[in-house]
Amino acid sequence: MHQRPAKAQGKLLGRPKGALGKSRLDDKEQDIRVLLGKNVSKASIAKILDVSRSALYHFIARLERSSQAEHKARPALCCISTVIWSLP
């Protein structure tokens, strides 16, 4: 009897997306933003917070992705005023 591979049966493979949970850095987000604003290097921030550089890089990338998503979700005020002024 021939068995079909799991993928061919339509099963999802691998770790579910978004199942990482809470990061150790979530509570330090404001501190990270302040240090980045003061031009402290990411390597130094990682040492200060006692995390790996790659963990910090991934956390910053996640912050940037979420802030870009929020920015796209809200139309800019200048665009709204342009639309309002262009109405007949």
Rosetta constraint file for C-alpha pairs under 8 A:
AtomPair CA 4 CA 8 HARMONIC 6.23 0.50
AtomPair CA 4 CA 9 HARMONIC 6.67 0.50
AtomPair CA 5 CA 9 HARMONIC 6.56 0.50
AtomPair CA 6 CA 10 HARMONIC 6.64 0.50
AtomPair CA 6 CA 11 HARMONIC 5.60 0.50
AtomPair CA 6 CA 13 HARMONIC 7.98 0.50
AtomPair CA 7 CA 11 HARMONIC 5.32 0.50
AtomPair CA 7 CA 12 HARMONIC 6.85 0.50
AtomPair CA 7 CA 13 HARMONIC 7.07 0.50
AtomPair CA 15 CA 19 HARMONIC 7.55 0.50
AtomPair CA 22 CA 26 HARMONIC 6.92 0.50
AtomPair CA 24 CA 28 HARMONIC 7.83 0.50
AtomPair CA 25 CA 29 HARMONIC 6.33 0.50
AtomPair CA 25 CA 56 HARMONIC 7.87 0.50
AtomPair CA 25 CA 59 HARMONIC 7.29 0.50
AtomPair CA 28 CA 32 HARMONIC 6.16 0.50
AtomPair CA 29 CA 33 HARMONIC 6.26 0.50
AtomPair CA 30 CA 34 HARMONIC 6.22 0.50
AtomPair CA 31 CA 35 HARMONIC 6.18 0.50
AtomPair CA 32 CA 36 HARMONIC 6.05 0.50
AtomPair CA 32 CA 45 HARMONIC 7.22 0.50
AtomPair CA 33 CA 37 HARMONIC 6.03 0.50
AtomPair CA 34 CA 38 HARMONIC 6.35 0.50
AtomPair CA 35 CA 39 HARMONIC 6.49 0.50
AtomPair CA 35 CA 40 HARMONIC 5.47 0.50
AtomPair CA 35 CA 45 HARMONIC 7.18 0.50
AtomPair CA 36 CA 40 HARMONIC 5.51 0.50
AtomPair CA 36 CA 41 HARMONIC 7.22 0.50
AtomPair CA 36 CA 42 HARMONIC 7.51 0.50
AtomPair CA 40 CA 44 HARMONIC 6.66 0.50
AtomPair CA 40 CA 45 HARMONIC 6.79 0.50
AtomPair CA 41 CA 45 HARMONIC 6.32 0.50
AtomPair CA 42 CA 46 HARMONIC 6.13 0.50
AtomPair CA 42 CA 53 HARMONIC 7.08 0.50
AtomPair CA 42 CA 56 HARMONIC 7.38 0.50
AtomPair CA 42 CA 57 HARMONIC 7.66 0.50
AtomPair CA 43 CA 47 HARMONIC 6.40 0.50
AtomPair CA 43 CA 53 HARMONIC 5.79 0.50
AtomPair CA 44 CA 48 HARMONIC 6.17 0.50
AtomPair CA 45 CA 49 HARMONIC 6.15 0.50
AtomPair CA 46 CA 50 HARMONIC 5.82 0.50
AtomPair CA 46 CA 51 HARMONIC 5.16 0.50
AtomPair CA 46 CA 52 HARMONIC 5.87 0.50
AtomPair CA 46 CA 53 HARMONIC 5.40 0.50
AtomPair CA 46 CA 56 HARMONIC 6.17 0.50
AtomPair CA 47 CA 51 HARMONIC 6.41 0.50
AtomPair CA 47 CA 52 HARMONIC 7.52 0.50
AtomPair CA 47 CA 53 HARMONIC 8.00 0.50
AtomPair CA 51 CA 55 HARMONIC 6.51 0.50
AtomPair CA 51 CA 56 HARMONIC 6.95 0.50
AtomPair CA 52 CA 56 HARMONIC 6.47 0.50
AtomPair CA 53 CA 57 HARMONIC 6.11 0.50
AtomPair CA 54 CA 58 HARMONIC 6.09 0.50
AtomPair CA 55 CA 59 HARMONIC 6.15 0.50
AtomPair CA 56 CA 60 HARMONIC 6.12 0.50
AtomPair CA 57 CA 61 HARMONIC 6.13 0.50
AtomPair CA 58 CA 62 HARMONIC 6.16 0.50
AtomPair CA 59 CA 63 HARMONIC 6.26 0.50
AtomPair CA 60 CA 64 HARMONIC 6.19 0.50
AtomPair CA 61 CA 65 HARMONIC 6.16 0.50
AtomPair CA 62 CA 66 HARMONIC 6.18 0.50
AtomPair CA 63 CA 67 HARMONIC 6.12 0.50
AtomPair CA 64 CA 68 HARMONIC 6.08 0.50
AtomPair CA 65 CA 69 HARMONIC 6.19 0.50
AtomPair CA 66 CA 70 HARMONIC 6.24 0.50
AtomPair CA 67 CA 71 HARMONIC 6.10 0.50
AtomPair CA 68 CA 72 HARMONIC 6.21 0.50
AtomPair CA 69 CA 73 HARMONIC 6.21 0.50
AtomPair CA 70 CA 74 HARMONIC 6.45 0.50
AtomPair CA 71 CA 75 HARMONIC 7.44 0.50
AtomPair CA 75 CA 79 HARMONIC 6.80 0.50
AtomPair CA 75 CA 80 HARMONIC 7.02 0.50
AtomPair CA 76 CA 80 HARMONIC 6.54 0.50
AtomPair CA 77 CA 81 HARMONIC 6.19 0.50
AtomPair CA 78 CA 82 HARMONIC 6.19 0.50
AtomPair CA 79 CA 83 HARMONIC 6.27 0.50
AtomPair CA 80 CA 84 HARMONIC 6.20 0.50
AtomPair CA 81 CA 85 HARMONIC 6.08 0.50
AtomPair CA 82 CA 86 HARMONIC 6.08 0.50
AtomPair CA 83 CA 87 HARMONIC 6.41 0.50
